[in-house]
């Protein structure tokens, strides 16, 4: 099942909560920052899945929807986080699918 959530963060924070026995696979991502910031999508332990990358103010970054997915959390039960370096706000949305561990 595909899922989606909005993003509205001013500091490092959760994108998707961990679910026991489930790996999250990112299937789409849109980010836009209010100021130049460095961001990375990580698992909840800080392992980088996407980035780090510099976002320019008001210039969106888009990974278009792809059912196959772009990146997966390497360990079942771990959530997704957006790590933010700098001062500003990041908005957007993330989509993902869940894969149950065998």
C-alpha positions as CSV (number, residue, x, y, z in Angstrom):
1,X,0.0,0.0,0.0
2,X,1.3,3.4,-0.9
3,X,1.3,6.0,1.8
4,X,2.1,9.8,1.9
5,X,2.7,12.5,4.4
6,X,3.3,16.2,4.3
7,X,6.6,17.7,5.5
8,X,6.9,20.9,7.5
9,X,10.0,21.0,9.6
10,X,12.4,23.7,11.0
11,X,14.9,21.3,12.5
12,X,15.7,17.6,12.2
13,X,12.6,15.5,12.6
14,X,10.6,12.4,11.8
15,X,9.1,11.9,8.3
16,X,7.7,8.4,8.9
17,X,7.4,6.5,12.2
18,X,9.0,3.0,12.4
19,X,6.7,0.0,12.3
20,X,7.9,-3.3,13.8
21,X,8.7,-5.8,11.1
22,X,8.3,-3.3,8.3
23,X,10.8,-1.6,6.0
24,X,9.8,1.7,4.4
25,X,10.7,2.2,0.8
26,X,10.7,5.9,-0.4
27,X,8.6,6.1,-3.7
28,X,8.5,9.9,-4.1
29,X,9.8,13.1,-2.4
30,X,9.3,16.8,-2.8
31,X,11.3,19.3,-0.8
32,X,11.4,23.1,-0.8
33,X,13.3,25.3,1.7
34,X,12.7,28.8,2.8
35,X,16.5,29.5,2.9
36,X,19.6,27.7,1.7
37,X,19.9,24.5,3.9
38,X,21.6,21.2,3.8
39,X,19.3,18.2,4.2
40,X,19.5,14.4,4.2
41,X,16.9,11.7,4.5
42,X,18.1,9.2,7.0
43,X,16.9,6.3,9.0
44,X,16.2,7.0,12.7
45,X,19.8,6.0,13.6
46,X,21.2,8.6,11.2
47,X,22.3,6.3,8.3
48,X,22.0,8.5,5.2
49,X,19.6,7.2,2.5
50,X,19.4,10.4,0.4
51,X,22.0,13.2,0.6
52,X,23.3,15.3,2.1
53,X,22.2,17.8,-0.5
54,X,22.0,21.6,-0.5
55,X,18.6,23.1,-1.1
56,X,18.5,26.6,-2.5
57,X,15.8,28.9,-1.1
58,X,12.4,28.4,-2.9
59,X,13.8,25.9,-5.4
60,X,12.0,22.6,-5.2
61,X,13.7,19.2,-5.4
62,X,11.4,16.4,-6.7
63,X,11.8,12.7,-7.0
64,X,8.8,11.8,-9.0
65,X,6.6,8.9,-7.9
66,X,8.1,5.5,-8.7
67,X,6.3,2.4,-7.4
68,X,9.5,0.5,-7.5
69,X,11.0,3.0,-5.0
70,X,14.2,4.9,-4.7
71,X,15.7,4.0,-1.3
72,X,14.7,1.6,1.5
73,X,15.3,1.8,5.2
74,X,18.0,-0.9,5.6
75,X,16.5,-2.3,8.9
76,X,12.9,-3.3,9.5
77,X,11.2,-1.3,12.2
78,X,13.2,1.9,11.7
79,X,11.6,5.2,10.8
80,X,12.6,7.9,8.3
81,X,14.0,11.3,9.4
82,X,14.9,14.5,7.6
83,X,18.2,15.9,8.9
84,X,18.4,19.6,8.5
85,X,21.5,21.8,8.8
86,X,21.0,25.6,8.8
87,X,18.2,27.9,9.8
88,X,15.0,27.8,7.9
89,X,11.9,25.8,7.1
90,X,11.5,22.7,4.8
91,X,8.1,21.8,3.4
92,X,7.0,19.2,0.9
93,X,5.8,15.6,0.9
94,X,7.1,12.1,1.0
95,X,5.5,9.0,-0.3
96,X,6.5,5.4,0.5
97,X,5.4,1.8,0.5
98,X,5.8,-0.7,3.3
99,X,7.5,-4.1,2.9
100,X,6.9,-6.7,5.6
101,X,10.1,-8.5,6.6
102,X,10.0,-12.3,6.2
